């Protein structure tokens, strides 16, 4: 098998990949072609079938494992496959585990580290809430540790949601030391809960696509509702504290145009927004640089950064 991260411009590759998506498009001349996203555990790559009706292009669908023969080219600084032959792979020709992108960090160790932050919570109501979500709800824990943090932008791999959540919590820990006025228990709880709605927003791998709830509500609203449901099960949970926690979740994207129903109005909400934004942007840049392979030049326009990007010179 030829893993995607090892592809190099100028190669002809013959391998099997998971077809993440397949869409028909039209050239400026009005000729039909197909856009594909192919995936294995090392990442994804854009692919084109310029002549879908040509000999050698057999029937297959999205989420099929597809055996291809393709040329590797570079387009706007990113590798791309021009597919010459394609067919649906048969069972026994592939191992599904090779096609799920997985965090390079140990998932069990990350989960244990997240639990260590829960053990540091001194507020009894917030501690109980976190125990209910991250310890006692086994179904949630299984989904949370398996889920990605996004469909494609950042941490789009198995364990990605856990990795992102832990990173955000660690950044918040730094903020609490730099800015002692921060309410530590509230900020840690908000950091750990801020993206729990993604468990319902995105479907499990290998699909990893938006669910109906994800499309209609989004993870911010779903997460606030999940926290609210747990809070109502805790006798005497202070209403003010519950509202402050839900506000941090609702405002963690920082701006209305970025999907937050509210803009940050608490110091803890500001800290959470910056921590979330920092980790998302840094991971996006790291993944873009990795996708560029050995390319030391400019990698092309990146939508998140609204800029042409490249590696730092040696």
N, C-alpha and C positions, 0 to 999 in steps of 0.2 A: 504494500500500500504506500502511496505517495502522499504524505501529510501536507496539508495546505501551507503550513508555516515553512516548509522546505521548498516550495515552488520558486523557480527562478525564471526570469525573462529569457525567452528564446528556446525553452524546453518544449518538447512534446510529451504530454503526460497521458498515461493509460492507467486509470484507477477507478475506484468506486467511492462516491460521496453521497451524503444525504442531500436530497433536493429540498432546501428549506422553502423556496417559493419559486413559482414559474408564472410569468405573465407575458401576454402578447402585446407588442407595441408596433409602431409604424415608423419607418424612416421618413426623412423629409421628401423622398421621392415616392412615398406611398406604398412601399414594399413592407410586408409583414416580417417581423423577426421576434425572437423571444428573449426576455430577460430572466435569468436564473440567479438565485443565490445558493451556492453549494456550501456544505458544512462538514467538518469533521471535528474531533475533539480539540484540535489546535487552532480553530478559527473558521472564518467564512471567506468566500471569494466570489466576486461577481463573475458571471459567465453569460455568453451570448450564443444563440443559435441563429445565424444569419439567414439560413435557408431551411426552415422547419420541415419542408416537404421533400428534402433531398434524401437520397438513398443513405441508409445508415442511421437515420433518426427514427427510432421506434417509439411506441406509445409508453409514456410514463406520466406520473402526476406529482404534484407537490407532496412532500413527506415520503416519497418513494426513495429507496436506495438505488442509485443510478450508476451504471458502468459507462464511463465516457472515454473518448480519445479526444484530446484538445491541445491547442497551441497556447502557450503562456506568453502574453504580451503585457506591455505597460501602457496604461491609459491615464493621463492626468496624474502621474505619479503613483498610481495604484496598479497592482497586478490584476489581470483579467484573463479569463479563459475563453478562447474561441473554439467552440465545440464542433468537431467534425463528425463524430459518431456518438450515439447515446442509446442505451437500452435499460429497461428495468432489471436490476440485479435479482438473482434468485436467492432464496434462503439457503444458507450454507456458504455463500460466497463472501459474506461479510459478518463482522462481529459488532452488534449494535453499540457496545461500550466505546468503540473507536470513533463514534460519531457524535458523542455528547461532549461539548466543551465543558471542561471542569476547572474549577479554581486550582491554581498551582499551590495554594496553601492547604494544609490539612484541615478538612471540614470538622472533624471531631475536636481537634485542638482549638479551632476558632470558637466553636460552640462552648467549650469549657471556659475559655477566656471571657466570653460574653456573660456566662453564669457568674464569673468572679466579680464582675461589675454589679450584678444584681445583689450579691452578698454584701456589698458595701453600702447599699441603701439603708438609711436609718429611719426614714419616715415609714411607719407601719402600714399605711394605706397604699403608698406607692410600692412598697416591698410586696405586699399581698397581690397587687395587680400584676406585677412582673412575674411572680411565681405562678399565678394562674395562667398567664399567656405562654411563658417560655419554659416552664417546668412541667406543669400538670396537664396541659392540653397536648397530649402526645401526637394527635393528628396534625395540629398546627405546627408543632416542632418539626415533624417529618417534612411537611411541605415547606416550611421556612428554610430549613437547612439544605433543601434540594433546589429551591427556586433561584431564578436569576433576578437581578435588580432592574433589568430593562430588556426590552425586545432586541435592541441592537446598539444603543448609544454607549452604555458603559456597564461593566459587570454583567454582560449578557451570557452567563455560563452557569452551570450547576454549582451551587455554593456562592454565587455572586451576591445574592441578597444578604446572606450572612456576612460575607467579607466586607461589603459596603457598610452594613450596620455597625460592625465592629470598628471599622476605620473612623466612621463618624463619631462614635462614642469616644474613641481615643483622642480625636481632635477636640472634642468637648472637654475631655479631661484636662488638656493643656489650657483651654480657655479658663477653666475654673481656677487654675493656679495663677494665670496672668491677670484675671479679673475676679478678685475674691468676693465681690458683691453678688456674683451669680449664685442662684439657688442650686446647689450641687445635685440633690436628689431629683429635683424637677427636671434639670437639664439632662442628666443621665437617663432618666425614664423616657423623656421625649426623644432622645437620640435612639434608644433601643426600639421605640415604638413607631418612629416617624414613617417608616415604609412598610409596616406590616400589612397594609392593604394590598401590596403587590402580590401576596399569596393568592388573592382572589382576582386581581386585575389581569394577571397573565396565566395562561394555561400551562400545564406541566410540559417538560421536554418530552419528545423532540419538537413538538409544535411551538411552544414558547411564544404564543401570539395573544392578542388582546381578547379577553372573554367579553360576553355581552355586558356584564357588570363593569368590566374595565372600560369599555367604550362609553357606557351611559353615565357612570359615576366617577371613575378614576380612583387611583389608589389613595389619594388624600382623603376623599370623602369616605371611602370604604374603611380606611384605617381609623378615622375619627369615630365612625359608628362602632367598629369592633371594640375600641377602648371604652366607649360609652356603655356598651352592653356589659362588659366586665365590671365597670365601676358600679353599675346598678346592682350587681350581685354581692358587693362588699358593704356590709352594714356600717352606716355612719361615715361613709367616705365624704370628706368635706366638699361641698358644692363648688366653692371658690377654687380649690386646688384642682378639681376635675375640669373646670372650665379653662384654667390656665394650661393644663396639659393638652387639652383638645385644641386650644388656640395655637400652641406650638406646632402641633401636627398640621393644622389647617393652613398655617402660614409658612411652612418650611421651604417652599419654593420662592418665597420672598416677594414676588410680584404677581399681580393679578393676571398679567399676560402670560405668565409661566405656569398658570394653572392653580395658583393658590387662591382659595375663596377669600382669604384675609391677608393683609400685609402685617408683618411683625409689629406687635405693640408691647412686647415684653423683652427685657434684656435677654432672657433665656431663648426666646424665639429668634432674636437676632443672631445669637451665637449658633443655634441649630441651623439656621439658614446658611450661614457662612461655612460651617463644617460640612454640610451636605453638598454645597456648591463646590467647595474645594476638592473634596474626594471625587465627585462626579467629573469635574474638569480634568483633574490630574490623571484619572484612570482613562478617560477618553483620549487624552494626548498619548499616554503610554500605549494604548491599543492601536492608535493610528500609526505611531512610529514602528511598532512591531509589524503591522500590516505592510509597511513600506519595505520590509526586508533589509537588504544590504544597501538600499538606495541612500546615498549621502547627499543627494540634491533636494530640491524642493518637492514636496509630496502632493502639492495641489491644494485646492480650496477645501477647508473643513467647515462644515455648516455650523457646528457648535461655536467655534472660535471666530467665525466670520473672517477668516484669514488663511492665506497660504502658509503652510507649516513645513518645517524641516528639523533634522537632528541638530543638536549643538555640535559645533566643530571640535575636532580632537586637538 
